[in-house]
Amino acid sequence: MAWVYLLLAGLLEIVWAFAMKQSYGFTRLWPSVITISTMIASFGLLSVAMRTLPLGTAYTIWTGIGAVGAFVVGIVFLGEQMSMMRIGAAVLIVAGLVLMKLSSS
């Protein structure tokens, strides 16, 4: 169940990163509310996952899901640049996440 909590925490990290961008420096109310509430939920789920998962594994996977997810959301919804170097970097992050998961007991 810890892995499910960790996955949900990572997905919420993507949501709060996107909402933070939409808040324009916390100057817009509803994106700011969404940012703060999903941050709290993401941290809460991460802390529950860390009850059983090792710190390094949980934190690395949480940040990796958020980083790659925010990268994809930026390209798909915000029209951000997509280059071979950026895609390669995302692939390396995913490879690191897979290795981290495989190395955990």
C-alpha positions as CSV (number, residue, x, y, z in Angstrom):
1,M,0.0,0.0,0.0
2,A,3.0,2.3,0.6
3,W,3.7,2.3,-3.1
4,V,0.2,3.4,-3.9
5,Y,0.5,6.3,-1.4
6,L,3.8,7.2,-3.0
7,L,2.3,7.2,-6.5
8,L,-0.6,9.3,-5.4
9,A,1.8,11.7,-3.6
10,G,3.8,12.0,-6.8
11,L,0.7,12.7,-8.9
12,L,-0.4,15.4,-6.5
13,E,3.1,16.9,-6.8
14,I,2.4,17.3,-10.5
15,V,-0.9,19.0,-9.8
16,W,0.5,21.5,-7.3
17,A,3.4,22.4,-9.7
18,F,0.9,23.1,-12.5
19,A,-1.4,25.0,-10.2
20,M,1.5,27.0,-8.8
21,K,2.4,28.1,-12.4
22,Q,-1.2,29.1,-12.9
23,S,-1.2,31.1,-9.6
24,Y,1.2,33.7,-11.1
25,G,3.2,33.9,-7.9
26,F,0.2,33.3,-5.6
27,T,-1.6,36.3,-7.0
28,R,-4.6,34.3,-8.2
29,L,-6.9,32.9,-5.5
30,W,-8.1,29.5,-6.8
31,P,-4.8,28.3,-8.3
32,S,-3.1,29.3,-5.0
33,V,-5.7,27.4,-3.0
34,I,-5.2,24.3,-5.2
35,T,-1.5,24.6,-4.9
36,I,-1.4,24.7,-1.1
37,S,-4.1,22.0,-0.6
38,T,-2.4,19.6,-3.0
39,M,1.0,20.3,-1.5
40,I,-0.3,19.4,2.0
41,A,-2.0,16.2,0.6
42,S,1.2,15.3,-1.3
43,F,3.4,15.7,1.7
44,G,0.9,13.8,3.9
45,L,0.8,10.8,1.5
46,L,4.6,10.9,1.2
47,S,5.0,10.8,5.0
48,V,2.6,7.8,5.2
49,A,4.6,6.0,2.5
50,M,7.8,6.7,4.4
51,R,6.6,4.7,7.3
52,T,7.6,1.6,5.5
53,L,9.7,2.7,2.5
54,P,13.3,3.8,2.9
55,L,13.8,7.6,2.8
56,G,16.1,7.6,-0.2
57,T,13.7,5.4,-2.2
58,A,10.5,7.3,-1.3
59,Y,11.9,10.8,-1.8
60,T,13.7,10.0,-5.0
61,I,10.6,8.4,-6.6
62,W,8.3,11.2,-5.3
63,T,10.5,13.9,-6.8
64,G,11.0,12.0,-10.0
65,I,7.3,11.5,-10.6
66,G,6.8,15.2,-10.0
67,A,9.7,16.2,-12.2
68,V,8.9,14.1,-15.2
69,G,5.1,14.7,-14.7
70,A,5.7,18.5,-14.6
71,F,7.9,18.2,-17.7
72,V,5.1,16.4,-19.6
73,V,2.4,18.7,-18.4
74,G,4.5,21.7,-19.4
75,I,4.9,20.4,-22.9
76,V,1.3,19.2,-23.4
77,F,-0.7,22.0,-21.7
78,L,1.7,25.0,-21.6
79,G,3.4,24.6,-25.0
80,E,6.9,24.4,-23.5
81,Q,9.8,23.5,-25.6
82,M,10.4,19.8,-26.5
83,S,13.9,18.9,-27.5
84,M,15.9,15.7,-27.8
85,M,18.1,16.8,-24.9
86,R,15.1,17.5,-22.6
87,I,13.4,14.2,-23.6
88,G,16.8,12.4,-23.0
89,A,16.9,14.0,-19.5
90,A,13.4,12.8,-18.7
91,V,14.3,9.3,-19.9
92,L,17.3,9.2,-17.6
93,I,15.1,10.3,-14.7
94,V,12.6,7.5,-15.4
95,A,15.5,5.0,-15.7
96,G,16.7,6.1,-12.3
97,L,13.3,5.7,-10.8
98,V,13.0,2.2,-12.2
99,L,16.4,1.3,-10.8
100,M,15.5,2.8,-7.5
101,K,12.3,0.7,-7.3
102,L,14.1,-2.5,-8.4
103,S,16.8,-1.9,-5.7
104,S,14.4,-1.5,-2.9
105,S,13.4,-4.5,-0.8
